[in-house]
Amino acid sequence: MLLNADSLPELLEDYKESLTLALIDAQQISEQIGLGRVINTAILGAYCKINGDLELGFLEEAVKETISYKLEENLRALRLAYERVRLYPRKGRVCA
């Protein structure tokens, strides 16, 4: 579960043993670099890092091909979120 938060919400403390959680403060990143409240590229960067299927270089090329508005800011948001996402791996077992 990927959360747009700067810290683990108290509500999820009881579940961190059975869920894989990842946190990224996408709002803070976007505001810091001039994207305002637009968090989509920051979330994309964090998601792809924790998913592990896509390398950062591939993501950067995809953003360059699809985004023209504030391109450098979007690339920076992507990179920062990719680097800063924090992963809290599941420690317990989940019964299906």
Summary of the structure (lengths in Angstrom):
residues: 96
radius of gyration: 14.5
end to end distance: 16.8
largest distance: 45.0
contacts: 270
relative contact order: 0.23
helix: 53%
strand: 10%
